[in-house]
Amino acid sequence: MVSNTDSHSGRVLAAIAAGGALGGPARYGLGLAFPTAPHTFPATTFAINVSGSFLLALLVVLILDVWPPTIYVRPFLCVGFLGAYTTFSTWMVDTDRLISAGAWGAAVANLVLSLVAGLGATALGLSVGRGIAAARHGSRDVGSAASDADAEPNTGPAEPNTEPGTESGTEPGTESDAESETIGGRR
């Protein structure tokens, strides 16, 4: 007999796989459409990773603060599609190839610009998402310290559920602690 939790996990895994089946080919197609010449700055990988950083940050806010609750959108878009679309490994291989070719300037630019632009794109995605959420929720300051300060004070850590058969102190059939964490501590 298949348990309800196993069936739920299987459907989430299917959503992730479907997203990945679309994200990987999207990245591959962009690489074919905009090839990078050998020993030059890998602009296509850079653009993919920076756009993925923006989209992930934007989607996290939209999924958690704007759209109605759902089980499959976050695994499909964030883990599946964007997980396959963005590429840390290609970023590192590109950097290694530049170093091996003696293109130190391009290698350093790839490392530094990717980090700085990725962080900037993430901040922009969060800001845009929070702006959309604020407009949708009647200009309430979504996701900022000001709105957190207006909330009831935290009186200490919550007691985890330690009943047999639960993982990480969560209720059976609910998200794990890792799945419920978000950028900036928002849920």
Rosetta constraint file for C-alpha pairs under 8 A:
AtomPair CA 2 CA 6 HARMONIC 6.29 0.50
AtomPair CA 2 CA 7 HARMONIC 6.72 0.50
AtomPair CA 3 CA 7 HARMONIC 6.34 0.50
AtomPair CA 4 CA 8 HARMONIC 6.11 0.50
AtomPair CA 4 CA 173 HARMONIC 7.97 0.50
AtomPair CA 5 CA 9 HARMONIC 6.06 0.50
AtomPair CA 5 CA 172 HARMONIC 7.79 0.50
AtomPair CA 5 CA 173 HARMONIC 5.72 0.50
AtomPair CA 6 CA 10 HARMONIC 6.08 0.50
AtomPair CA 7 CA 11 HARMONIC 6.34 0.50
AtomPair CA 8 CA 12 HARMONIC 6.30 0.50
AtomPair CA 9 CA 13 HARMONIC 6.08 0.50
AtomPair CA 10 CA 14 HARMONIC 6.12 0.50
AtomPair CA 11 CA 15 HARMONIC 6.24 0.50
AtomPair CA 12 CA 16 HARMONIC 6.30 0.50
AtomPair CA 12 CA 71 HARMONIC 7.55 0.50
AtomPair CA 12 CA 72 HARMONIC 6.09 0.50
AtomPair CA 12 CA 75 HARMONIC 6.54 0.50
AtomPair CA 12 CA 76 HARMONIC 7.93 0.50
AtomPair CA 13 CA 17 HARMONIC 6.13 0.50
AtomPair CA 13 CA 75 HARMONIC 7.86 0.50
AtomPair CA 14 CA 18 HARMONIC 6.06 0.50
AtomPair CA 15 CA 19 HARMONIC 6.18 0.50
AtomPair CA 15 CA 72 HARMONIC 6.15 0.50
AtomPair CA 15 CA 73 HARMONIC 7.88 0.50
AtomPair CA 15 CA 75 HARMONIC 6.13 0.50
AtomPair CA 15 CA 76 HARMONIC 4.73 0.50
AtomPair CA 15 CA 80 HARMONIC 7.21 0.50
AtomPair CA 16 CA 20 HARMONIC 6.11 0.50
AtomPair CA 16 CA 75 HARMONIC 5.19 0.50
AtomPair CA 16 CA 76 HARMONIC 4.65 0.50
AtomPair CA 16 CA 77 HARMONIC 7.70 0.50
AtomPair CA 16 CA 79 HARMONIC 6.12 0.50
AtomPair CA 16 CA 80 HARMONIC 4.15 0.50
AtomPair CA 16 CA 81 HARMONIC 7.40 0.50
AtomPair CA 17 CA 21 HARMONIC 6.01 0.50
AtomPair CA 17 CA 76 HARMONIC 7.54 0.50
AtomPair CA 17 CA 80 HARMONIC 5.97 0.50
AtomPair CA 18 CA 22 HARMONIC 6.60 0.50
AtomPair CA 18 CA 76 HARMONIC 6.71 0.50
AtomPair CA 18 CA 80 HARMONIC 6.84 0.50
AtomPair CA 18 CA 81 HARMONIC 7.73 0.50
AtomPair CA 19 CA 23 HARMONIC 6.09 0.50
AtomPair CA 19 CA 75 HARMONIC 7.84 0.50
AtomPair CA 19 CA 76 HARMONIC 4.69 0.50
AtomPair CA 19 CA 77 HARMONIC 5.92 0.50
AtomPair CA 19 CA 79 HARMONIC 7.58 0.50
AtomPair CA 19 CA 80 HARMONIC 4.10 0.50
AtomPair CA 19 CA 81 HARMONIC 4.02 0.50
AtomPair CA 19 CA 82 HARMONIC 7.73 0.50
AtomPair CA 19 CA 84 HARMONIC 7.88 0.50
AtomPair CA 20 CA 24 HARMONIC 5.86 0.50
AtomPair CA 20 CA 76 HARMONIC 7.69 0.50
AtomPair CA 20 CA 79 HARMONIC 7.79 0.50
AtomPair CA 20 CA 80 HARMONIC 4.16 0.50
AtomPair CA 20 CA 81 HARMONIC 4.57 0.50
AtomPair CA 20 CA 82 HARMONIC 7.47 0.50
AtomPair CA 20 CA 83 HARMONIC 6.84 0.50
AtomPair CA 20 CA 84 HARMONIC 5.07 0.50
AtomPair CA 20 CA 85 HARMONIC 7.58 0.50
AtomPair CA 21 CA 25 HARMONIC 6.89 0.50
AtomPair CA 21 CA 80 HARMONIC 7.71 0.50
AtomPair CA 21 CA 81 HARMONIC 7.30 0.50
AtomPair CA 21 CA 84 HARMONIC 7.80 0.50
AtomPair CA 22 CA 26 HARMONIC 6.26 0.50
AtomPair CA 22 CA 81 HARMONIC 6.03 0.50
AtomPair CA 22 CA 84 HARMONIC 7.96 0.50
AtomPair CA 23 CA 27 HARMONIC 6.35 0.50
AtomPair CA 23 CA 80 HARMONIC 7.06 0.50
AtomPair CA 23 CA 81 HARMONIC 4.17 0.50
AtomPair CA 23 CA 82 HARMONIC 6.03 0.50
AtomPair CA 23 CA 83 HARMONIC 7.33 0.50
AtomPair CA 23 CA 84 HARMONIC 4.88 0.50
AtomPair CA 23 CA 85 HARMONIC 4.35 0.50
AtomPair CA 24 CA 28 HARMONIC 6.20 0.50
AtomPair CA 24 CA 81 HARMONIC 7.32 0.50
AtomPair CA 24 CA 84 HARMONIC 4.69 0.50
AtomPair CA 24 CA 85 HARMONIC 5.13 0.50
AtomPair CA 25 CA 29 HARMONIC 5.84 0.50
AtomPair CA 25 CA 85 HARMONIC 7.79 0.50
AtomPair CA 26 CA 30 HARMONIC 6.29 0.50
AtomPair CA 26 CA 85 HARMONIC 6.47 0.50
AtomPair CA 27 CA 31 HARMONIC 6.26 0.50
AtomPair CA 27 CA 48 HARMONIC 7.06 0.50
AtomPair CA 27 CA 84 HARMONIC 7.72 0.50
AtomPair CA 27 CA 85 HARMONIC 5.11 0.50
AtomPair CA 27 CA 86 HARMONIC 7.32 0.50
AtomPair CA 28 CA 32 HARMONIC 6.35 0.50
AtomPair CA 29 CA 33 HARMONIC 6.08 0.50
AtomPair CA 30 CA 34 HARMONIC 5.85 0.50
AtomPair CA 30 CA 35 HARMONIC 7.98 0.50
AtomPair CA 30 CA 44 HARMONIC 7.13 0.50
AtomPair CA 31 CA 35 HARMONIC 5.40 0.50
AtomPair CA 31 CA 36 HARMONIC 7.94 0.50
AtomPair CA 31 CA 44 HARMONIC 6.30 0.50
AtomPair CA 31 CA 45 HARMONIC 7.60 0.50
AtomPair CA 34 CA 44 HARMONIC 6.31 0.50
AtomPair CA 35 CA 44 HARMONIC 7.02 0.50
AtomPair CA 36 CA 40 HARMONIC 6.95 0.50
AtomPair CA 36 CA 41 HARMONIC 7.48 0.50
AtomPair CA 36 CA 42 HARMONIC 5.69 0.50
AtomPair CA 36 CA 43 HARMONIC 6.73 0.50
AtomPair CA 36 CA 44 HARMONIC 6.83 0.50
AtomPair CA 37 CA 42 HARMONIC 7.99 0.50
AtomPair CA 39 CA 97 HARMONIC 7.42 0.50
AtomPair CA 39 CA 98 HARMONIC 5.53 0.50
AtomPair CA 39 CA 101 HARMONIC 6.49 0.50
AtomPair CA 39 CA 103 HARMONIC 6.29 0.50
AtomPair CA 39 CA 106 HARMONIC 7.78 0.50
AtomPair CA 40 CA 98 HARMONIC 7.42 0.50
AtomPair CA 40 CA 103 HARMONIC 7.61 0.50
AtomPair CA 40 CA 106 HARMONIC 6.31 0.50
AtomPair CA 41 CA 106 HARMONIC 5.26 0.50
AtomPair CA 41 CA 107 HARMONIC 7.38 0.50
AtomPair CA 41 CA 109 HARMONIC 7.60 0.50
AtomPair CA 41 CA 110 HARMONIC 6.48 0.50
AtomPair CA 42 CA 46 HARMONIC 6.23 0.50
AtomPair CA 42 CA 94 HARMONIC 6.87 0.50
AtomPair CA 42 CA 110 HARMONIC 7.27 0.50
AtomPair CA 43 CA 47 HARMONIC 6.01 0.50
AtomPair CA 44 CA 48 HARMONIC 6.12 0.50
AtomPair CA 45 CA 49 HARMONIC 6.12 0.50
AtomPair CA 45 CA 87 HARMONIC 7.50 0.50
AtomPair CA 45 CA 90 HARMONIC 7.26 0.50
AtomPair CA 45 CA 91 HARMONIC 6.60 0.50
AtomPair CA 46 CA 50 HARMONIC 6.08 0.50
AtomPair CA 46 CA 91 HARMONIC 7.61 0.50
AtomPair CA 46 CA 110 HARMONIC 7.56 0.50
AtomPair CA 46 CA 114 HARMONIC 6.16 0.50
AtomPair CA 47 CA 51 HARMONIC 5.90 0.50
AtomPair CA 48 CA 52 HARMONIC 5.96 0.50
AtomPair CA 48 CA 85 HARMONIC 7.20 0.50
AtomPair CA 48 CA 86 HARMONIC 6.01 0.50
AtomPair CA 48 CA 87 HARMONIC 7.89 0.50
AtomPair CA 49 CA 53 HARMONIC 6.15 0.50
AtomPair CA 49 CA 85 HARMONIC 7.94 0.50
AtomPair CA 49 CA 86 HARMONIC 5.00 0.50
AtomPair CA 49 CA 87 HARMONIC 6.46 0.50
AtomPair CA 49 CA 88 HARMONIC 7.89 0.50
AtomPair CA 49 CA 114 HARMONIC 7.68 0.50
AtomPair CA 49 CA 118 HARMONIC 7.04 0.50
AtomPair CA 50 CA 54 HARMONIC 6.41 0.50
AtomPair CA 50 CA 114 HARMONIC 7.08 0.50
AtomPair CA 50 CA 117 HARMONIC 6.24 0.50
AtomPair CA 50 CA 118 HARMONIC 4.84 0.50
AtomPair CA 50 CA 121 HARMONIC 6.15 0.50
AtomPair CA 51 CA 55 HARMONIC 6.14 0.50
AtomPair CA 51 CA 121 HARMONIC 7.13 0.50
AtomPair CA 52 CA 56 HARMONIC 5.95 0.50
AtomPair CA 52 CA 82 HARMONIC 6.19 0.50
AtomPair CA 52 CA 85 HARMONIC 7.15 0.50
AtomPair CA 52 CA 86 HARMONIC 5.81 0.50
AtomPair CA 53 CA 57 HARMONIC 6.29 0.50
AtomPair CA 53 CA 118 HARMONIC 5.74 0.50
AtomPair CA 53 CA 119 HARMONIC 7.59 0.50
AtomPair CA 53 CA 121 HARMONIC 5.85 0.50
AtomPair CA 53 CA 122 HARMONIC 5.21 0.50
AtomPair CA 53 CA 125 HARMONIC 7.75 0.50
AtomPair CA 54 CA 58 HARMONIC 6.15 0.50
AtomPair CA 54 CA 118 HARMONIC 7.56 0.50
AtomPair CA 54 CA 121 HARMONIC 4.59 0.50
AtomPair CA 54 CA 122 HARMONIC 4.77 0.50
AtomPair CA 54 CA 123 HARMONIC 7.65 0.50
AtomPair CA 54 CA 124 HARMONIC 6.65 0.50
AtomPair CA 54 CA 125 HARMONIC 4.64 0.50
AtomPair CA 54 CA 126 HARMONIC 7.83 0.50
AtomPair CA 55 CA 59 HARMONIC 5.89 0.50
AtomPair CA 55 CA 122 HARMONIC 7.88 0.50
AtomPair CA 55 CA 125 HARMONIC 6.42 0.50
AtomPair CA 56 CA 60 HARMONIC 6.09 0.50
AtomPair CA 56 CA 78 HARMONIC 6.05 0.50
AtomPair CA 56 CA 82 HARMONIC 7.03 0.50
AtomPair CA 56 CA 122 HARMONIC 7.54 0.50
AtomPair CA 56 CA 125 HARMONIC 7.53 0.50
AtomPair CA 57 CA 61 HARMONIC 6.60 0.50
AtomPair CA 57 CA 122 HARMONIC 5.37 0.50
AtomPair CA 57 CA 123 HARMONIC 7.52 0.50
AtomPair CA 57 CA 125 HARMONIC 4.92 0.50
AtomPair CA 57 CA 126 HARMONIC 5.19 0.50
AtomPair CA 57 CA 129 HARMONIC 7.68 0.50
AtomPair CA 57 CA 183 HARMONIC 7.61 0.50
AtomPair CA 58 CA 62 HARMONIC 6.26 0.50
AtomPair CA 58 CA 122 HARMONIC 7.83 0.50
AtomPair CA 58 CA 125 HARMONIC 4.35 0.50
AtomPair CA 58 CA 126 HARMONIC 5.35 0.50
AtomPair CA 58 CA 127 HARMONIC 7.92 0.50
AtomPair CA 58 CA 128 HARMONIC 6.72 0.50
AtomPair CA 58 CA 129 HARMONIC 4.92 0.50
AtomPair CA 59 CA 63 HARMONIC 5.76 0.50
AtomPair CA 59 CA 74 HARMONIC 8.00 0.50
AtomPair CA 59 CA 78 HARMONIC 7.35 0.50
AtomPair CA 59 CA 129 HARMONIC 7.40 0.50
AtomPair CA 60 CA 64 HARMONIC 6.03 0.50
AtomPair CA 60 CA 74 HARMONIC 7.63 0.50
AtomPair CA 60 CA 78 HARMONIC 7.76 0.50
AtomPair CA 60 CA 182 HARMONIC 7.27 0.50
AtomPair CA 60 CA 183 HARMONIC 7.60 0.50
AtomPair CA 61 CA 65 HARMONIC 5.48 0.50
AtomPair CA 61 CA 66 HARMONIC 7.09 0.50
AtomPair CA 61 CA 126 HARMONIC 6.59 0.50
AtomPair CA 61 CA 129 HARMONIC 5.36 0.50
AtomPair CA 61 CA 130 HARMONIC 6.52 0.50
AtomPair CA 61 CA 133 HARMONIC 7.65 0.50
AtomPair CA 62 CA 66 HARMONIC 4.75 0.50
AtomPair CA 62 CA 67 HARMONIC 5.86 0.50
AtomPair CA 62 CA 129 HARMONIC 6.00 0.50
AtomPair CA 62 CA 132 HARMONIC 7.94 0.50
AtomPair CA 62 CA 133 HARMONIC 7.08 0.50
AtomPair CA 63 CA 67 HARMONIC 5.28 0.50
AtomPair CA 63 CA 68 HARMONIC 7.54 0.50
AtomPair CA 63 CA 69 HARMONIC 7.43 0.50
AtomPair CA 63 CA 73 HARMONIC 7.58 0.50
AtomPair CA 63 CA 74 HARMONIC 6.86 0.50
AtomPair CA 64 CA 69 HARMONIC 7.40 0.50
AtomPair CA 64 CA 186 HARMONIC 7.78 0.50
AtomPair CA 64 CA 187 HARMONIC 5.86 0.50
AtomPair CA 65 CA 133 HARMONIC 6.23 0.50
AtomPair CA 65 CA 142 HARMONIC 7.95 0.50
AtomPair CA 65 CA 187 HARMONIC 7.57 0.50
AtomPair CA 66 CA 132 HARMONIC 7.80 0.50
AtomPair CA 66 CA 133 HARMONIC 5.47 0.50
AtomPair CA 66 CA 136 HARMONIC 7.17 0.50
AtomPair CA 70 CA 74 HARMONIC 7.89 0.50
AtomPair CA 71 CA 75 HARMONIC 7.73 0.50
AtomPair CA 72 CA 76 HARMONIC 5.93 0.50
AtomPair CA 73 CA 77 HARMONIC 5.87 0.50
AtomPair CA 73 CA 78 HARMONIC 7.81 0.50
AtomPair CA 74 CA 78 HARMONIC 5.21 0.50
AtomPair CA 74 CA 79 HARMONIC 6.85 0.50
AtomPair CA 75 CA 79 HARMONIC 4.90 0.50
AtomPair CA 75 CA 80 HARMONIC 6.01 0.50
AtomPair CA 76 CA 80 HARMONIC 4.92 0.50
AtomPair CA 76 CA 81 HARMONIC 6.18 0.50
AtomPair CA 77 CA 81 HARMONIC 4.86 0.50
AtomPair CA 77 CA 82 HARMONIC 6.11 0.50
AtomPair CA 78 CA 82 HARMONIC 5.20 0.50
AtomPair CA 78 CA 83 HARMONIC 6.52 0.50
AtomPair CA 79 CA 83 HARMONIC 4.96 0.50
AtomPair CA 79 CA 84 HARMONIC 7.89 0.50
AtomPair CA 80 CA 84 HARMONIC 6.12 0.50
AtomPair CA 81 CA 85 HARMONIC 5.94 0.50
AtomPair CA 82 CA 86 HARMONIC 5.79 0.50
AtomPair CA 83 CA 87 HARMONIC 7.63 0.50
AtomPair CA 87 CA 91 HARMONIC 6.41 0.50
AtomPair CA 88 CA 92 HARMONIC 6.38 0.50
AtomPair CA 89 CA 93 HARMONIC 6.15 0.50
AtomPair CA 90 CA 94 HARMONIC 5.85 0.50
AtomPair CA 91 CA 95 HARMONIC 6.24 0.50
AtomPair CA 91 CA 110 HARMONIC 7.90 0.50
AtomPair CA 92 CA 96 HARMONIC 6.13 0.50
AtomPair CA 93 CA 97 HARMONIC 6.11 0.50
AtomPair CA 94 CA 98 HARMONIC 6.24 0.50
AtomPair CA 94 CA 107 HARMONIC 7.98 0.50
AtomPair CA 95 CA 99 HARMONIC 6.25 0.50
AtomPair CA 95 CA 107 HARMONIC 5.07 0.50
AtomPair CA 95 CA 108 HARMONIC 7.92 0.50
AtomPair CA 95 CA 110 HARMONIC 6.66 0.50
AtomPair CA 95 CA 111 HARMONIC 7.15 0.50
AtomPair CA 96 CA 100 HARMONIC 6.08 0.50
AtomPair CA 96 CA 107 HARMONIC 7.58 0.50
AtomPair CA 97 CA 101 HARMONIC 6.12 0.50
AtomPair CA 98 CA 102 HARMONIC 6.29 0.50
AtomPair CA 98 CA 103 HARMONIC 5.00 0.50
AtomPair CA 98 CA 104 HARMONIC 6.62 0.50
AtomPair CA 98 CA 106 HARMONIC 6.69 0.50
AtomPair CA 98 CA 107 HARMONIC 5.35 0.50
AtomPair CA 99 CA 103 HARMONIC 5.60 0.50
AtomPair CA 99 CA 104 HARMONIC 5.54 0.50
AtomPair CA 99 CA 107 HARMONIC 5.99 0.50
AtomPair CA 103 CA 107 HARMONIC 6.23 0.50
AtomPair CA 104 CA 108 HARMONIC 6.08 0.50
AtomPair CA 105 CA 109 HARMONIC 6.01 0.50
AtomPair CA 106 CA 110 HARMONIC 5.94 0.50
AtomPair CA 107 CA 111 HARMONIC 6.33 0.50
AtomPair CA 108 CA 112 HARMONIC 6.03 0.50
AtomPair CA 109 CA 113 HARMONIC 5.46 0.50
AtomPair CA 109 CA 114 HARMONIC 7.80 0.50
AtomPair CA 110 CA 114 HARMONIC 5.73 0.50
AtomPair CA 111 CA 115 HARMONIC 6.39 0.50
AtomPair CA 112 CA 116 HARMONIC 6.14 0.50
AtomPair CA 113 CA 117 HARMONIC 5.65 0.50
AtomPair CA 113 CA 118 HARMONIC 7.99 0.50
AtomPair CA 114 CA 118 HARMONIC 5.66 0.50
AtomPair CA 115 CA 119 HARMONIC 6.12 0.50
AtomPair CA 116 CA 120 HARMONIC 6.10 0.50
AtomPair CA 117 CA 121 HARMONIC 5.90 0.50
AtomPair CA 118 CA 122 HARMONIC 6.08 0.50
AtomPair CA 119 CA 123 HARMONIC 6.18 0.50
AtomPair CA 120 CA 124 HARMONIC 6.11 0.50
AtomPair CA 121 CA 125 HARMONIC 6.01 0.50
AtomPair CA 122 CA 126 HARMONIC 6.18 0.50
AtomPair CA 123 CA 127 HARMONIC 6.10 0.50
AtomPair CA 124 CA 128 HARMONIC 6.04 0.50
AtomPair CA 125 CA 129 HARMONIC 5.97 0.50
AtomPair CA 126 CA 130 HARMONIC 5.96 0.50
AtomPair CA 127 CA 131 HARMONIC 6.06 0.50
AtomPair CA 128 CA 132 HARMONIC 6.23 0.50
AtomPair CA 129 CA 133 HARMONIC 6.13 0.50
AtomPair CA 130 CA 134 HARMONIC 5.92 0.50
AtomPair CA 130 CA 141 HARMONIC 7.82 0.50
AtomPair CA 130 CA 142 HARMONIC 5.67 0.50
AtomPair CA 130 CA 143 HARMONIC 6.45 0.50
AtomPair CA 131 CA 135 HARMONIC 6.14 0.50
AtomPair CA 131 CA 142 HARMONIC 7.70 0.50
AtomPair CA 132 CA 136 HARMONIC 6.06 0.50
AtomPair CA 133 CA 137 HARMONIC 5.98 0.50
AtomPair CA 133 CA 142 HARMONIC 6.39 0.50
AtomPair CA 134 CA 138 HARMONIC 6.01 0.50
AtomPair CA 134 CA 139 HARMONIC 4.39 0.50
AtomPair CA 134 CA 140 HARMONIC 5.06 0.50
AtomPair CA 134 CA 141 HARMONIC 5.73 0.50
AtomPair CA 134 CA 142 HARMONIC 5.50 0.50
AtomPair CA 135 CA 139 HARMONIC 4.90 0.50
AtomPair CA 135 CA 140 HARMONIC 7.54 0.50
AtomPair CA 140 CA 147 HARMONIC 7.73 0.50
AtomPair CA 141 CA 146 HARMONIC 7.01 0.50
AtomPair CA 141 CA 147 HARMONIC 5.72 0.50
AtomPair CA 142 CA 147 HARMONIC 6.49 0.50
AtomPair CA 143 CA 147 HARMONIC 6.82 0.50
AtomPair CA 143 CA 148 HARMONIC 7.50 0.50
AtomPair CA 143 CA 184 HARMONIC 7.56 0.50
AtomPair CA 143 CA 186 HARMONIC 6.60 0.50
AtomPair CA 144 CA 148 HARMONIC 6.43 0.50
AtomPair CA 145 CA 149 HARMONIC 6.01 0.50
AtomPair CA 146 CA 150 HARMONIC 6.61 0.50
AtomPair CA 147 CA 151 HARMONIC 6.68 0.50
AtomPair CA 149 CA 153 HARMONIC 7.93 0.50
AtomPair CA 160 CA 169 HARMONIC 4.71 0.50
AtomPair CA 160 CA 170 HARMONIC 6.91 0.50
AtomPair CA 161 CA 166 HARMONIC 7.46 0.50
AtomPair CA 161 CA 169 HARMONIC 4.43 0.50
AtomPair CA 161 CA 170 HARMONIC 5.80 0.50
AtomPair CA 161 CA 171 HARMONIC 6.67 0.50
AtomPair CA 162 CA 166 HARMONIC 6.84 0.50
AtomPair CA 162 CA 169 HARMONIC 5.44 0.50
AtomPair CA 162 CA 170 HARMONIC 7.99 0.50
AtomPair CA 163 CA 169 HARMONIC 7.85 0.50
AtomPair CA 165 CA 172 HARMONIC 7.42 0.50
AtomPair CA 166 CA 170 HARMONIC 5.98 0.50
AtomPair CA 166 CA 171 HARMONIC 6.16 0.50
AtomPair CA 166 CA 172 HARMONIC 5.68 0.50
AtomPair CA 167 CA 171 HARMONIC 7.91 0.50
AtomPair CA 167 CA 172 HARMONIC 7.84 0.50
AtomPair CA 167 CA 176 HARMONIC 7.41 0.50
AtomPair CA 168 CA 176 HARMONIC 6.62 0.50
AtomPair CA 168 CA 177 HARMONIC 6.80 0.50
AtomPair CA 170 CA 174 HARMONIC 6.55 0.50
AtomPair CA 170 CA 175 HARMONIC 7.30 0.50
AtomPair CA 170 CA 176 HARMONIC 6.21 0.50
AtomPair CA 170 CA 177 HARMONIC 7.38 0.50
AtomPair CA 175 CA 179 HARMONIC 5.65 0.50
AtomPair CA 175 CA 180 HARMONIC 6.10 0.50
AtomPair CA 176 CA 180 HARMONIC 6.34 0.50
AtomPair CA 177 CA 181 HARMONIC 6.36 0.50
AtomPair CA 180 CA 187 HARMONIC 6.67 0.50
AtomPair CA 181 CA 185 HARMONIC 6.34 0.50
AtomPair CA 181 CA 186 HARMONIC 7.41 0.50
AtomPair CA 181 CA 187 HARMONIC 6.89 0.50
AtomPair CA 182 CA 186 HARMONIC 5.59 0.50
AtomPair CA 182 CA 187 HARMONIC 6.22 0.50
